[in-house]
Amino acid sequence: MKTIHLGNTPLEVSRIAYGCMGLGGSWERAESLNEQAKRDAVKAIRTALDEGINFFDHADIYRWGKSEEAFAAIWAEAPQLREKIVVQSKCGIVMQGARPESTVGQFDFSYEHITRSVEGSLKRLQTDYLDVLLLHRPDPLVEPEEVARAFDDLHSSGKVRYFGVSNHTAGQLRLLKKHLNQPLVANQLELSLLHLHLFDEGVVFNQEAMHGEGTLEYCRQHHITIQAWAPFKKGAVITGVTEPPSLAARDVACLITELAQAKGVNKEAIALAWLLKHPAQIQPIIGTTKPERIKAACEADQVELTRDEWYRLFIAGRGERMP
Ligand SMILES: NC(=O)c1ccc[n+]([C@@H]2O[C@H](COP(=O)([O-])OP(=O)(O)OC[C@H]3O[C@@H](n4cnc5c(N)ncnc54)[C@H](OP(=O)(O)O)[C@@H]3O)[C@@H](O)[C@H]2O)c1
């Protein structure tokens, strides 16, 4: 598997990452982690490692902490692995009822929440440090000075090596960067052939209702790696099935099938090769728990799309020709 540098850090990471949201069993808070979920997690992680993936994405909230807990089962089999892989987690989302006072789901970028969340992740992941910590979703009540203090303390105590964000706009990145002492190395955003806003905002600028503000370009300019979450849009990119049905989804899936047959590769590989072709060196975060789908996705590392193929897929996903 080819590698990229995360942001402008020396960290060499696989260009495809594994997202651990699907590990850990049930989303029910009351259900604790069971042995089957641990075995399934180890199987998925092993497959990802065998395919050359060295980057694993978590969040404190995934399955109420059970995804991180399940991941830790890998250390029992391979304790030497910790130094060889990159573990990323996220904080900042408070689930409804997670705290007595959180009567609704909300975001919290306070010093206390960020530092407490990291302590929880370290404990569940059974590790002394996170390689990367991301702020999960922008908190409108953010006080950047407080985030800076939390990041500095986590960094100086050796608990977190690098920091980044998720679902943040260029403006939100600019605000944080003005106050932070630690560089921001990643911005994790939803991006796939069926979720194209990030690419399309630069194409429709000054033509339609404008949305976005050059977030892709901002990240490229400042060496912030864009990580694409939901790169298969929960499988819809491959199956063409959405609810309600969408013509774009059907067209994307048909074209992917055609290209996969012509090149003799898996459909998943075509969907990811489309993201990998972008010069921003986007890192897709795949979320399937099925070993055969993990393998199929990693085949993308060997696929090179032409400019024409890339545009055909882009046009199928956006549902109309280029302006
Ligand atoms: N930053 C954020 O706000 C945010 C939000 C969501 C996710 N994430 C991260 O991004 C990762 C990936 O997100 P995701 O799970 O939504 O991504 P995805 O890879 O687009 O979708 C994977 C999901 O789709 C299902 N699926 C069905 N058919 C599939 C097919 N043919 N190929 C692939 N998957 C198929 C998978 O089920 P099976 O397991 O049965 O294959 C799995 O539940 C997560 O694990 C998490 O780490 C981040």
Ligand as a Chemical Component Dictionary entry (heavy atoms), coordinates in Angstrom:
data_LIG
# 
_chem_comp.id                   LIG 
_chem_comp.type                 NON-POLYMER 
_chem_comp.pdbx_formal_charge   0 
_chem_comp.three_letter_code    LIG 
# 
loop_
_chem_comp_atom.comp_id 
_chem_comp_atom.atom_id 
_chem_comp_atom.alt_atom_id 
_chem_comp_atom.type_symbol 
_chem_comp_atom.charge 
_chem_comp_atom.model_Cartn_x 
_chem_comp_atom.model_Cartn_y 
_chem_comp_atom.model_Cartn_z 
_chem_comp_atom.pdbx_ordinal 
LIG N1  N1  N 0  -16.036 12.458 11.211 1  
LIG C1  C1  C 0  -17.283 12.093 11.139 2  
LIG O1  O1  O 0  -18.216 12.874 11.398 3  
LIG C2  C2  C 0  -17.586 10.690 10.732 4  
LIG C3  C3  C 0  -18.915 10.294 10.479 5  
LIG C4  C4  C 0  -19.141 8.961  10.098 6  
LIG C5  C5  C 0  -18.078 8.079  9.980  7  
LIG N2  N2  N 1  -16.801 8.502  10.258 8  
LIG C6  C6  C 0  -15.624 7.578  10.120 9  
LIG O2  O2  O 0  -15.561 7.128  8.793  10 
LIG C7  C7  C 0  -15.576 5.703  8.767  11 
LIG C8  C8  C 0  -16.292 5.249  7.532  12 
LIG O3  O3  O 0  -17.651 5.702  7.552  13 
LIG P1  P1  P 0  -18.814 4.760  7.041  14 
LIG O4  O4  O 0  -18.799 3.514  7.814  15 
LIG O5  O5  O -1 -20.055 5.568  6.974  16 
LIG O6  O6  O 0  -18.250 4.501  5.569  17 
LIG P2  P2  P 0  -18.512 3.597  4.335  18 
LIG O7  O7  O 0  -17.254 2.810  4.144  19 
LIG O8  O8  O 0  -18.975 4.482  3.244  20 
LIG O9  O9  O 0  -19.725 2.631  4.693  21 
LIG C9  C9  C 0  -19.528 1.447  5.372  22 
LIG C10 C10 C 0  -20.874 0.951  5.789  23 
LIG O10 O10 O 0  -21.626 0.637  4.622  24 
LIG C11 C11 C 0  -21.970 -0.745 4.640  25 
LIG N3  N3  N 0  -21.918 -1.330 3.297  26 
LIG C12 C12 C 0  -22.919 -1.950 2.681  27 
LIG N4  N4  N 0  -22.577 -2.377 1.476  28 
LIG C13 C13 C 0  -21.309 -2.032 1.284  29 
LIG C14 C14 C 0  -20.387 -2.188 0.219  30 
LIG N5  N5  N 0  -20.708 -2.806 -0.937 31 
LIG N6  N6  N 0  -19.162 -1.687 0.368  32 
LIG C15 C15 C 0  -18.810 -1.065 1.520  33 
LIG N7  N7  N 0  -19.638 -0.900 2.570  34 
LIG C16 C16 C 0  -20.880 -1.364 2.458  35 
LIG C17 C17 C 0  -20.980 -1.390 5.587  36 
LIG O11 O11 O 0  -21.576 -2.551 6.114  37 
LIG P3  P3  P 0  -20.671 -3.871 6.380  38 
LIG O12 O12 O 0  -19.886 -3.602 7.610  39 
LIG O13 O13 O 0  -21.711 -4.924 6.555  40 
LIG O14 O14 O 0  -19.827 -4.080 5.174  41 
LIG C18 C18 C 0  -20.780 -0.291 6.623  42 
LIG O15 O15 O 0  -21.848 -0.251 7.561  43 
LIG C19 C19 C 0  -16.235 5.288  10.083 44 
LIG O16 O16 O 0  -15.871 3.995  10.486 45 
LIG C20 C20 C 0  -15.695 6.344  11.012 46 
LIG O17 O17 O 0  -14.378 5.982  11.411 47 
LIG C21 C21 C 0  -16.561 9.786  10.613 48 
# 
loop_
_chem_comp_bond.comp_id 
_chem_comp_bond.atom_id_1 
_chem_comp_bond.atom_id_2 
_chem_comp_bond.value_order 
_chem_comp_bond.pdbx_ordinal 
LIG N1  C1  SING 1  
LIG C1  O1  DOUB 2  
LIG C1  C2  SING 3  
LIG C2  C3  SING 4  
LIG C2  C21 DOUB 5  
LIG C3  C4  DOUB 6  
LIG C4  C5  SING 7  
LIG C5  N2  DOUB 8  
LIG N2  C6  SING 9  
LIG N2  C21 SING 10 
LIG C6  O2  SING 11 
LIG C6  C20 SING 12 
LIG O2  C7  SING 13 
LIG C7  C8  SING 14 
LIG C7  C19 SING 15 
LIG C8  O3  SING 16 
LIG O3  P1  SING 17 
LIG P1  O4  DOUB 18 
LIG P1  O5  SING 19 
LIG P1  O6  SING 20 
LIG O6  P2  SING 21 
LIG P2  O7  DOUB 22 
LIG P2  O8  SING 23 
LIG P2  O9  SING 24 
LIG O9  C9  SING 25 
LIG C9  C10 SING 26 
LIG C10 O10 SING 27 
LIG C10 C18 SING 28 
LIG O10 C11 SING 29 
LIG C11 N3  SING 30 
LIG C11 C17 SING 31 
LIG N3  C12 SING 32 
LIG N3  C16 SING 33 
LIG C12 N4  DOUB 34 
LIG N4  C13 SING 35 
LIG C13 C14 SING 36 
LIG C13 C16 DOUB 37 
LIG C14 N5  SING 38 
LIG C14 N6  DOUB 39 
LIG N6  C15 SING 40 
LIG C15 N7  DOUB 41 
LIG N7  C16 SING 42 
LIG C17 O11 SING 43 
LIG C17 C18 SING 44 
LIG O11 P3  SING 45 
LIG P3  O12 DOUB 46 
LIG P3  O13 SING 47 
LIG P3  O14 SING 48 
LIG C18 O15 SING 49 
LIG C19 O16 SING 50 
LIG C19 C20 SING 51 
LIG C20 O17 SING 52 
# 
